[in-house]
Amino acid sequence: MDKNIQNFRAIDLNIDISKLPTPIYIVDERLIEKNLRVLKEVMDRTGCRILLAQKAFSMFSLYSLIGRYLSGTAASSLFEARLGFEEMKGKEVHIYSPAYREEEFDEIVRICDFIIFNSFSQWNKYKHRIKASGKRIECGLRINPEYSEIETEIYNPCSKGSRLGITPENFREDDLEGIDGLHFHTMCEQNSDVLKRTIEVVDRKFGKYIKRMKWINFGGGHHITRPGYDMDTLIECIMYIKNKYDVEVYLEPGEAIALNAGYLAARVLDFVKNNIDIAILDTSAACHMPDVIEMPYRPKIVGAGEPGQYPYTYRLGGLTCLAGDVIGDYSFKEPLKEGDILIFTDMAIYTMVKNNTFNGVNLPAIAVYNEKDGLKIIKKFEYEDFKERLS
Ligand SMILES: *Cc1c(COP(=O)(O)O)cnc(C)c1O
């Protein structure tokens, strides 16, 4: 994290922070590119293909940069697929959804190169439409190896009763005509030791089917670009499967592409005292960083410490009327003042894609930083954006 704080200081050289309109996301292109170079190294060392999982990060203004390094995009819906198709031109478009809607399927066929099904019933329902299109589409099935080390239940696709993927028990060996690949997604923010154990299970339970495939997709959740990630074990896993089964390997990380590459700057609006000191910001956990409540987790702030670590501790709250709209407790070396700007780190992923305008709270503006242009605000939201989604 410290490195990124220093990187933010580098931005400081070119902008006057106190003049920033807040709240605002700032994505540092240099840090995105640094992540992309790491991912490219995995591709170069293994021959695997890596896709951007758009559900984590759909900042399409950077898709041409991302497309210079990666093989394409992975989508969870028609709209995400279309965004990848339109904005990362000429690159592969993959889609997986727990179920496809009939009225959307023809367009999915038109724009996607890879379609992954969650069940044999979905596969059988749609395979004729794919065939009838005359387009060469690679079809895959999502499998559920019933092995995951994710401890947060809502993020565990292999929890008991999960709807995601086909379990070994429900797999149909005689229904694979036309299936080119298998897909599993069982990880979340994990290192490659978890992948290695997962691969052992996938190999044991599904190896006899992988043999008949052209490719296998290891899904997302690989924290490849975090400090200390064990890339050699990842490479070993990819090469093991590639060599054993003579298949292409795909990875579709989301987080790893924009991990630690963005900030959210917010201003202090007011203070409330109720046993503890509370500062109210012009951002909101509920609206602008929903994973803080959903995961839950405590984001880092440049220059702030754990409660009590520095002399002045505050609970930071959002400006909605949700009682639980609390970001966390933090301490500072100096007392906070109205108008101070706080910089939350690692705010590029699972933020813009999940935001909402609950309470009529406006969405943060979006800015990118690069060396050539400095800081550029590329999007601002208005009342009309709020109203447009209502009726
Ligand atoms: C969420 C998801 C991803 C991306 O996961 P990250 O944790 O952001 O790397 C990839 N594939 C599928 C099927 C997913 O559901």
The ligand as a MOL file (V3000), in Angstrom:
LIG
                    3D

  0  0  0     0  0            999 V3000
M  V30 BEGIN CTAB
M  V30 COUNTS 15 15 0 0 0
M  V30 BEGIN ATOM
M  V30 1 C -16.3340 -12.4380 -10.5090 0
M  V30 2 C -15.9180 -13.2830 -11.6210 0
M  V30 3 C -14.6630 -13.0820 -12.2160 0
M  V30 4 C -13.6700 -12.0390 -11.7530 0
M  V30 5 O -13.2950 -12.2450 -10.4380 0
M  V30 6 P -12.1840 -11.3220 -9.7240 0
M  V30 7 O -12.2990 -11.7390 -8.2870 0
M  V30 8 O -12.5740 -9.8970 -9.9220 0
M  V30 9 O -10.8860 -11.6440 -10.3090 0
M  V30 10 C -14.3380 -13.8950 -13.2870 0
M  V30 11 N -15.1760 -14.8480 -13.7370 0
M  V30 12 C -16.3940 -15.0730 -13.1760 0
M  V30 13 C -17.2720 -16.1420 -13.7220 0
M  V30 14 C -16.8060 -14.2980 -12.1050 0
M  V30 15 O -17.9950 -14.5230 -11.5480 0
M  V30 END ATOM
M  V30 BEGIN BOND
M  V30 1 1 1 2
M  V30 2 1 2 3
M  V30 3 2 2 14
M  V30 4 1 3 4
M  V30 5 2 3 10
M  V30 6 1 4 5
M  V30 7 1 5 6
M  V30 8 2 6 7
M  V30 9 1 6 8
M  V30 10 1 6 9
M  V30 11 1 10 11
M  V30 12 2 11 12
M  V30 13 1 12 13
M  V30 14 1 12 14
M  V30 15 1 14 15
M  V30 END BOND
M  V30 END CTAB
M  END
